[in-house]
Amino acid sequence: MTSISVQVMKPVLPALDVVTPYLAEVYESGIFSNHGPKVRALEERYATWFNVSPEQVVAISNGTVAIAAAALWEDNPTYLIPEWTFPATAMGPLEVGATIEFRDVHPTEWTLTVTDDDRRNANSVVPVVVAPFGHPIDLAEWSDFPRGIVDAAACAGNRPDLSGMGPGWSATISLHATKVLGCGEGGLVIFGDVARAKIAREWINFGFSGTRVTNRVGTNGKMSEFAASFALAALDGAETELAEWKSVRERATAINTELGFNGGPMPADSRIPYWLVAVDTADEAARVAESLDAAGIQTRKWWPAALTSTKPFHDMTTSGNAVATHLADTVLGLPMFRELSDAQFGHIRTTLADLRK
Ligand SMILES: Cc1ncc(COP(=O)(O)O)c(C=O)c1O
């Protein structure tokens, strides 16, 4: 067996000396959770980041609970989930007892495709549009739908301007350690409508609304002051972190371009924690993965199956999953992290180039 010389990812959190002053303040305040000052500060900082008001931003325990908090429409709409995504996209709405259906994805854009019926039923469905691997979503293309959720899990680094988001729409972000500006475990929901943000704040706090008498069935989805401290420290270092992501992204894109590999629809200037190679067939994907593996280079199929071909979603309604299955079989994740060295890039490039001979 070959030893791994380049792992597929390496999470890097903010430096301890940047986090420690925040943690000291948390200890001094004696407030460790329950929407304390660090969480409030984080919501304010991210409001500026996404160009919205702080009341629109809800900091939350993670990106999955963020999707659940965005799926609290009480008229029981059907949430339309892309077949090709991380399972959390579907699990979020299910967590709040919602009805979901699956739709296949676009072969080159990799995003949710809806049917003519969905457009006709726009008032009773809520598309959950995943920004795949941080690929930006153009909200204008979704203007037929008064409500929707953008699962923008990997988009924090792209800093989308959310000021124009409609009142029925929301965007969810993951601040997991593997994501850009990650804090360990954390998430955000940015709501188009402050009233929806208020409902989400109640829901993540056991349905409490100002008193200890619960108002609705909720959960505990609060972000702790510790997670908020790491997230604030990450924002303090955003300029450096984003410059590092820019550098590794450009190098990966240059190698893809030089060797004629399709890197997917994400723009070259995305600040995303992925290097992808989309090949034509499952056999070719296996060949690429085997050659890299033999050279000690780890790969991963980030989304290795269409969701309705997995156990929890097997019997659920879908428009089909042919495109998703093809993408699941043929899109390979290569190593991508901020500390990828010249030598590691060189080794990956040489190994990929050998495959082109
Ligand atoms: C598309 C997508 N949605 C949701 C999530 C869930 O985020 P979290 O891990 O913060 O719960 C992820 C995590 O990788 C993801 O990739």
The ligand as a Tripos MOL2 file, in Angstrom:
@<TRIPOS>MOLECULE
LIG
   16    16     1     0     0
SMALL
NO_CHARGES

@<TRIPOS>ATOM
      1 C1        -23.8380   21.4470    0.1420 C.3       1 LIG1
      2 C2        -23.7590   21.2750    1.6330 C.ar      1 LIG1
      3 N1        -24.8420   21.5450    2.3810 N.ar      1 LIG1
      4 C3        -24.8250   21.4210    3.7180 C.ar      1 LIG1
      5 C4        -23.6970   21.0060    4.3890 C.ar      1 LIG1
      6 C5        -23.7430   20.8130    5.8740 C.3       1 LIG1
      7 O1        -22.9710   21.7410    6.5810 O.3       1 LIG1
      8 P1        -22.4690   21.3620    8.0620 P.3       1 LIG1
      9 O2        -21.3960   20.3570    7.9310 O.co2     1 LIG1
     10 O3        -21.9720   22.6760    8.6070 O.co2     1 LIG1
     11 O4        -23.6590   20.8540    8.8180 O.co2     1 LIG1
     12 C6        -22.5410   20.7140    3.6600 C.ar      1 LIG1
     13 C7        -21.3300   20.2570    4.3620 C.2       1 LIG1
     14 O5        -20.3180   19.9460    3.7940 O.2       1 LIG1
     15 C8        -22.5680   20.8500    2.2430 C.ar      1 LIG1
     16 O6        -21.4960   20.5630    1.4890 O.3       1 LIG1
@<TRIPOS>BOND
     1     1     2 1
     2     2     3 ar
     3     2    15 ar
     4     3     4 ar
     5     4     5 ar
     6     5     6 1
     7     5    12 ar
     8     6     7 1
     9     7     8 1
    10     8     9 2
    11     8    10 1
    12     8    11 1
    13    12    13 1
    14    12    15 ar
    15    13    14 2
    16    15    16 1
@<TRIPOS>SUBSTRUCTURE
     1 LIG1         1 GROUP 0 **** ****
